[in-house]
Amino acid sequence: MSVVSTAWGSRWRLVPSVVDVFFCVLLVAAFARPAGIGALLGDGDTGWHIRTGELILDNGRIPVADPFSFSRAGQPWYAWEWGSDVLFALVWRWRGVAGVAAFSGVVLALAAAVLFARQLARGCGLAVALGATMAAVSASSIHYLARPHVVSILLYGVALWMLEADRTRPRPWVWLLVPLTALWTNLHAGFIAWCGTLALLAMVEAAARNWTRVRRYAALTAGCSLASLFNPYGWGLHAHVARYLSSGWVMDHVQEFQSPNIRSEGMVVYALLLMVSVAVAARAERFDAVLVFVWGFLSLRSARHIPLFAMVAAPVAAQVAEAAWRRAAERAGRDSAVAMLRGFAMDFGGRARTGVWPAVATVLAVMVSLPASNFPDARFPVAAVERNLAHLVPAGPPPRVLTSDQWADYLIYRLYPRQRVFFDGRSDFFGPQVGGDYRELLSAGPGWRELVERYRFAVALLPRDWPLATTLDREPGWRQVYVDRLSVLYVRQGGGT
């Protein structure tokens, strides 16, 4: 290669591609604004993930017993997303909670860019790929939160692309999926979905009697499954995840495991994507069609599965749409507006190339992340905590605080280790016994007084719309010491001892 061509190639890599532009624009438009940062911090689980990462960094080991609650203090606990927790803690030490939100936004924008590039590689063209990707982003936004699952959204898209390329032309680097699975296992439990996807592919190839592919993908499934054992808990992690996902209490009471509510704009887009992808799945390659049906069913049962459904549905819908556009252009003639628009879309979306710009944008997004020293005060009791530290963390022994699970997550972030909580967002850890007590207190059910005595609550920091908040107004021995538009704080005479 000549010096001139080499210089031109280097210069060309500095020119942003359509994938680079898409990533940067989405990152700025969706996640680099105050509303975007606030939306990503809309779940309190981010708080205990940061504090878990801090514990690991400070102690040099992964916790095996609960450090955060008084209701199950010291009980065995799986910090199954410990790798993501460490990442969150490192970013938090660098740029605070806004940096954690910005980092999560970068991961989600990368996942969308991977989906966009994957469709370009399929030959869908710029316009169709862009429309399908934005539909997937809109549908998935219900679960866009600064939590470890964002890593699974990205890695699932990357793994699908690598698998798709191997199915087109087998290459040795598909075996990189084995160490990728080992890494994934220590970041988030979404690796289960990936191993299931590989097993499903092997079964599809077996149904087609393509024995060469059956052997290849069965071996890949076995390799990735074995790699998933490389975690601090070994096979115990898999057993724990299985118990979690089969828990009737979790499925019935944790909101993100509920069926989607088709009311918001994003959920309407999800419903349309579901109907379109299922309707055209018969025209898609068999494995793609099977994935659409499986993830479509799972997304109807649980809203948390919608991002992974969108990853498999958008390319199927896009490829069928591109085929229809191609036929329309052929019928209209080469000089028609339809044909020229399609030619433009194919020319500008002909390659899934990328350069240095996503890396540059990633660093800048975290470094200049908008100032947010705390969680959004429209959802969390930021003011109530700051103004009542004397009640929440007095000089003596810390009082036992009754609050919501989301606000308990925030208290872990804000007050740990000076304060412990009753029930937080770790539903897999607390289970139905403590979870049932929590729901009884939440609704001010018949047994709430007995539960207050059993757990010796001395302070209640409650959302104003909780039935118990109204009940404590009339309850002897409880005194309201603070109230704002979001929360109310009660202190028990005698301290609950």
N, C-alpha and C positions, 0 to 999 in steps of 0.2 A: 504494500500500500504506500502511496506517495505521501510526502510530507503535507502537500496541499490538501489531499483528501482526509488525512488524519486531523489536520487543523479544522477542516470544515465539519467533520464528525463531532469534534469536541464543541465547536461553536453551536452546532445543531442541538446538542444535548442541553445547552443553556437556553434554547428557545422553548418556552412552555408549550407542551402538547395540550390537546383537548382534555386529557385526563388530569393534567396538572391544573389547568384552569378550573375544571369542575371541582376538584378537591379544594382549591384555595377559595373559590367563590362560596362553596357550601360552608366551609369552615367559618368564614367571616359572616355570612348572612344568617346562619342558623345558630352558631355556638359562640361567636365572639361579641355578642351583644348582652346588655344587662338581662334582658328577658331570657336569652338562651342560657346564660350562666345560672340564673335563678331556677329555670326549669330543670336543669341537670342536677341541682341541689334540692330537688323537691322530695327526696326520700331520705329519711333520717339514718338509714343503714350506713350511709357514707361515713357517718360519725364513728360508729364502732369499728368499721373497717380501718379507718385511719389509726384509731387507738390500738387495734390489734397489731398493725404494722409497727407502731411505735414500741410496743412490748417486745416484739421480735428483735427489732434493731437494738433496743436497750439491753436485753437479756441474752441475746445470741442464741435463742432457742424458740421453738414453736410451742405455744401453750397447749397443754393437754387437759387442763381443768379450767372451769369457768372463773374468769377474774372480775366479771362486771356486775353480777347480781348478788342480792342477799337471799333471794328465794331458793336458789340452787347453787349457792356458793361452793366452789371446790369440786363440783360434780364433773365427770368426764365430758369433755367438749371437743368437737372436731373443728379446728380452724381450717376448714377445707379449701379456703381461697387465700391461703397464707401468702402466696407469691404476689398476688394482686394487692393484698394488704400492705406488703412491704413497698411495692411501687407507689401506692397511694401515700404512704407515710413519707417516703423520700421526696415526692413532689410537694407534699404539704410542708415539709421542712424548708423547701426552697421557695415556694410561692404561695403558701397558705391554702385555704380551702378553695379560693378562686382558681388556683393553679391545678388543684385536683379536678375541678369541673372542666377547666380548659383541656387538660390531658384526656379526660373522657370524651370531650367533644372531638379532639383530634382522632382518637381511636374510631369513633363512630363515622367521622368524615372519611377516614381511610377505608372503612368497611364499605361505605357507599361508593367510593372511587374504585375499589376492587370489583364491585358488582357492575359498575359502569364499564370498566375496562374489559371485564369478562364478556359482556354483551357485544362490545366492539370486536373482540376476538372471534365471536361467533358470526360476525358479518351482519349485525343488525343495523349498522349505520348510526350516525350521530343523533338524528332526531328521535328515532324510535328508542334507542338505548337511553337517551336522556329522559324521555317521557316515562319509560318503564322504571328507571332508577328513582326518579322523583316520586313516583307513585309508591315504590317500596319504602322510601324514606318517610313519606307522609304516614303510611300505614304503620311503620315500625316506631314512630315517634311516641306511641303510648308507653314504650318501655325504654325510652332514652333517658337514662339516669346515670349519675356518677357512681356506679357500682361495678363490681368485677365482671358481671355478665357482659359488659361491652366488649371484653376481650374475646368472649366466645362468638359474638356476632362477627367480629373481624376474622378470627381464625377459621370459623366455619366457611366464610366466603373464600378465603385463601385456599383452604383444603379442597373445597369443591372445584375451584379453578384448576388446581394441580391434578386432581383426579380426572377432570374433564379432558385436560390436555393429554393425559396418559391413555385414556380411552380412545382418543383420536389417533395417537401414535405413541406406543409404549416407549417410555424413556426411563433410564435408571434413577433419575432424581425423584421419581415418585416415592422412593423409599425414604426420602427425607421426611415424609409424613410420620414415620415411626418416632424419631426424636421430637418432632413437633408435637406429637400426642403426649409424650412424656412431659414436655414443658407445659402444655395446655392443662394437664391433670393437676398441676400445682398452682394454676391460676384460677380455674373455675371448673365446676362440674359439668359444663357443656361438652366435655370430651365424651360423655356417655352418648350424646346425640351423634357425635362423629363416628364412634365405633359402631353404633346402630346403623348409620348410613352405609358404612362399608359392608356390614353383614347383609344389608338389604341388596346392595349391588351384587354380591356373590350369589344370592338367591335368584336375582333376576337373570344373571348369566347362566345359572344352572337350569332355570326354566327354559332358556333358549338353547340349551345343550351346547353351549360354547365352552368346552371343557378347558381349553387353554386359558381363557379368561377366568374361569372359575378357580383354577389353581392359583393364578396370579393374585386375584383379589381376596381369596380365602387366606392366602399367606399374608397379604397386607393387613387384613382384618386381625389375624392372629398376632402379627408383629405389633400393631398399634394397641391391641388389647393388653399384651404383655408389657408394653412400654408404660401403660397407664398404672402399672403396679409400682412404678418408681415414684413413690410419694411417701410422706412420713408415716402413713397409716397402712400402707400395703393394701391387701384385699379388703381390709376393714373399711376403707373409704367407700368402696363399691357397695358393700353391705349397708353402710350408713345412708348413702344416696338412695339405694333401693327402698329402705325403710321410709325415708323422707317422702319419696315420690309415691309411695303406696299408702301413706297415712291419710285416712279418711278425714281426720280432723284438719290437717293442713289443707287438703283439697277443698274442704267445705268452708273454711273460715279465713284463709289468707287471700286477700283481694286479687293479687296478680295471678292466682290459680283459677279464678272464676272465668266464666265465658265472657267474651267481649261484649260491651254495651254499645250498640251501633247508634251513637248519638252525635259524637263529635265529627269534625271534618275528616280527621285522620282515620276514624273507624269506618266512615262511609267509603273512603278510598280503599281501605282494607276489604270491605265487603265486595266492592266492584272488582278488585284484583282477584279475590277468591272466585267469584262467579266466572270471570273471563278465563282465568287459568284452568279451572276445572272444565269449562266448556270446550277449550281448545286442546286439552291434554291428549286427546286421542290422536292428534296430528303430530305430537311430539315424540321424540325417542322414548323407548319404553321405560328406561330407568328414570328419566326426567318426569314422565307422567306418574310413575309410582310415587316419587318424592312429593309431587304436588298433592296427590290424594292423601298421603300419610300426614304431611305437615298441615294440609288444609284441615283435616279432621282434628289433629292435635290443637291447632290454633282456635278452633271452635270450642274446644273444651277448656282452654286456658289462654288468656290474653298474653301471657309471657312468651308463648311460642310464635307470636306473630312475626317478630323480626327474622327468625329462621325460615318461616314459611315464605316471607317476602324474598329471601335469598334464592329460593328454588323456583318460585312462581314467576318473578319478573322476567327472567330470561326466556321462559317458555312462552309467555304472552308476547314478548318482544319479537321472538323469532317468527311466530305466526303472523304478527302484524307486519313485519318486514316482507314476508312472502306475499301477503295480500297486496302490499304497496308495489312490489315488483310486478305482479300480474297486472295491476291497474296501469302501471307505467308502460308495460308492453302493449296493452290494448290501446292506450292513448297515443302511442307513437313516440319516437325518439325526440321530436322537437316540441312535445307538449310540456306544459308547465309542470304536470305531475312528474314526468320523466326527468326534467331538469332539476326539480327540487330533490328528487331521490338521488340523482347523480351528485348534487352538492353535498347531501348528507353522507353519502358513501365515501366521497373523496375526503371529507374532513374527519370522518370517523373510520378511516380504513385501517388504522393501526392502534393497538392498545399500548402505545409507548408512553414512558414517563421519564422524567429527568430529576434534577436536583431540587425542584421547587417544592414538592411536598415536604421534604426534610427541612427546608428553610422556613416554610410556613408553620411547621410543627413547632420549631424552636421559638419562633416569634410569637405564636399564639400563647404559649405557656409563659414566656417572659413578659409579655405586655398584657397578660390576662387582666381583665377589668377588676378594679379593687373590690373585693368582697371579703371582709374579715370574718364573716359569720354566715350562717344559713339564712335564707330569706325570712324576714320577720312576719311576712304574711302567712306563713305556714308553721313557724316554730316560735316558742315563747322566749324569744331573744330578750325583749325588754323585761319580761317578768323575772327571768333568771338574773339579769344584771342588777336589777333593783332589789332583789331579795336574797342576796348571797348570805346575809346574816341568818336567815331562816333555813336555807338549803344546805349550807356548809358552815355551821357555827364553829366556835373555837373548840367545843367539846366533841363528844361522839356524834357522828353524823346521824341525823334523823332518817327514818325510813320514809321514802317519798312514794306516793301513789300518783302515777301519771299515765298517759297513753303510751303505747308501744313506740310510736314514732317520736314522741317527745322524750322518751327514755333513751332512745338512740342519741338524741341531741344532748341529753344530760351526760351520757358517757363521753361524748366528744368534749363537752364544755367543762365538766366537773370531775371526771375520773383523774386520779384515784381517791379523791376526797369523798366521793359519793358513789354508792352502789344503787342499782335499780331493781325493781320488782319483776318487770316483764318487758322485754325489748323486741326488736325485729327478728331475732334468731328463733323463729318458730320451730325449726327442727330440733333445737336444744330444749326448749321449755315443754313442748308436747301438750297433750290434751289436759293433763291434770292442772298445771299452773295456768295453761291457756283457758281452761274452763273457768277457773277462779277469776281470771282477768275479765272475761266476758260478763260474768256475774256482777262484778264491780262496775264495769263500764255501763251496764244497763240499770244499775241500782236494783238488782233482783232481790228476791226475798231473803237471800242469805248474805247480803252485803255486810251487815253489822258483824256477823260471826267472822267473816273473812278479814275485816278491819282489825278485829281483836287478835285473830290467829297470826296475821303478818305484822302486827304492832305498828301500823302506819301512824306517823306523827305529823306528816305534812301531805297535803293533797294539792298538786298542781294540775288543774283540770281544764280541758277545753270547755268553753262556756256552754256549748250545746250538749254536753254530756248530761244525762238524767241525774247522775250523782251530784253534779254541781248544784243543781236546784235543791236536791235533797239535803245536802250539807248546810244549806242556808237555814234550814229549820231544825237541824240536829243539835241537841244540847252537847256542849263540850267542844264544839268546833267553832272557830272564829275566822271570819274572812279578813285577810290583812292586805290583799291586793286584788285589783281587777282592772283589766283593759279590754279592748274590743275583741281580743282573741282568747284570753285565759283568765282564770281566777285562782287565787292561792288561799288555801285554808290551813290553819295551824290548830292542832289539837291541844287542848289544855291538859297539862300533865305529860306531854311529850309522847303519849302512846306506850309508855312503859308499864 
